[in-house]
Amino acid sequence: MDFHAWSGGLALQPRDYLASGRPLLDVVRAAGPFRGETLHELALGTAATMARLHLAGIAGLRLGPDNVLIGRYGQALFAPGPRDSEFPSHDVRAWAEVMIFAATGTEAGQGGEPGLDRLTPALRTLIDECRRPDPDARPTAAELVAVLLGRPAPGGRAQVERLLREAESRTSPYRPPAYEETLISTPRWRRPAFLAGVVLGLAVVALLAGAVVLVSSLAAGGV
């Protein structure tokens, strides 16, 4: 697979996975670290996004808390930017560091090793494998997705595609249906014709009342 990474400082296709959103750094600072199922979904969503990009030949993602983005509906996205390397294994290591930050609120290398006891044993084991010194000993992004889904390691591109579709279906956020303008019936009392009728009716009543007063006055004068 040809990992050409970035070109001219801009991300290559597919652009669906390289978009805008709120940086994970800001999300954790505002709401605190991720926990439990939410952390697992973040791990799965980001791993699937990374695997999808790797499958398309895009590596060197420079993943970090500041450029892993949380989209409007909770989906995981990566910010475009200059490439860091052309090796997917570097992305896998960076992904592990991002997950540590998401779970602890502390970046690796800042104040010592973050407490990893907040990670589930399975995720802790997976992250340890991603941080192995030997890049060739680290799992691939697709293997990360398989482990997080509880599936066997994929054996080919077709299996990877099936894994990614499953992962994306599980982490797909709720999206409200596209806006469709709905014609809402205007209350009768607010319709122009109704209002005009009311005004006309009041005018007629006023005229009749005036006529009655005038007739009464003339009758009284005749008497």
FENSULBEL-V797801 format. One record per backbone hydrogen bond with DSSP energy under -0.5 kcal/mol. NH is the residue of the N-H (numbers start at 1). CO is the residue of the C=O. E is the energy in kcal/mol with one decimal. If there is no record, write none. Layout:
nh: [NH	NH]
co: [CO	CO]
e: [E	E]
This chain:
nh: [3	4	4	5	7	10	17	18	19	22	24	25	26	27	28	29	30	31	32	34	38	39	40	41	42	43	44	45	46	47	48	49	50	51	52	53	54	55	56	57	58	59	67	68	69	69	70	71	71	74	77	78	79	84	88	90	91	92	93	94	95	96	97	98	99	100	101	102	103	104	105	110	111	116	118	119	124	125	126	127	128	129	130	131	132	135	137	138	144	145	146	147	148	149	150	150	151	160	161	162	163	164	165	166	167	168	169	170	171	172	184	185	190	191	191	195	196	197	198	199	200	201	202	203	204	205	206	207	208	209	210	211	212	213	214	215	216	217	218	219	220	221	222	223]
co: [1	2	57	57	10	7	14	15	78	70	68	65	23	23	24	25	26	27	28	102	35	35	36	37	38	39	40	41	42	43	44	45	46	47	48	49	50	51	52	54	53	57	64	64	67	77	22	69	75	71	69	17	67	60	86	87	87	88	89	90	91	92	93	94	95	96	97	98	99	100	101	107	109	114	115	116	120	121	122	123	124	125	126	127	129	133	134	135	140	141	142	143	144	145	146	147	146	156	157	158	159	160	161	162	163	164	165	166	167	168	182	183	187	187	188	191	192	193	194	195	196	197	198	199	200	201	202	203	204	205	206	207	208	209	210	211	212	213	214	215	216	217	218	219]
e: [-0.8	-1.1	-1.3	-1.1	-1.8	-1.8	-1.4	-1.6	-0.6	-2.5	-2.9	-2.9	-0.6	-2.0	-2.7	-1.9	-2.0	-2.8	-2.4	-3.3	-1.2	-1.4	-2.1	-2.6	-2.0	-2.6	-2.7	-3.0	-2.7	-2.2	-2.5	-2.1	-2.5	-2.7	-2.6	-2.1	-2.6	-2.5	-1.2	-1.7	-3.0	-0.6	-1.3	-1.3	-0.7	-3.2	-2.9	-0.6	-3.5	-1.9	-2.7	-1.5	-2.7	-0.7	-0.6	-1.4	-1.0	-2.0	-1.9	-2.3	-2.8	-1.8	-1.7	-2.1	-2.3	-1.9	-2.1	-2.6	-1.9	-1.9	-3.3	-1.8	-0.7	-0.6	-0.6	-1.6	-2.9	-2.3	-2.1	-2.5	-2.3	-1.9	-1.8	-1.2	-1.2	-0.7	-1.6	-1.2	-1.9	-2.0	-2.1	-2.4	-2.6	-1.7	-0.8	-0.9	-3.3	-2.2	-2.7	-1.9	-2.4	-2.7	-2.4	-2.2	-2.8	-2.9	-2.0	-1.9	-1.9	-0.8	-0.7	-0.6	-2.2	-0.5	-1.4	-2.4	-2.9	-2.3	-2.2	-2.5	-2.7	-2.7	-2.5	-2.2	-2.5	-2.5	-2.5	-2.5	-2.8	-2.6	-2.4	-2.7	-2.6	-2.2	-2.7	-2.9	-2.4	-2.3	-2.6	-2.6	-2.2	-2.2	-2.2	-1.5]
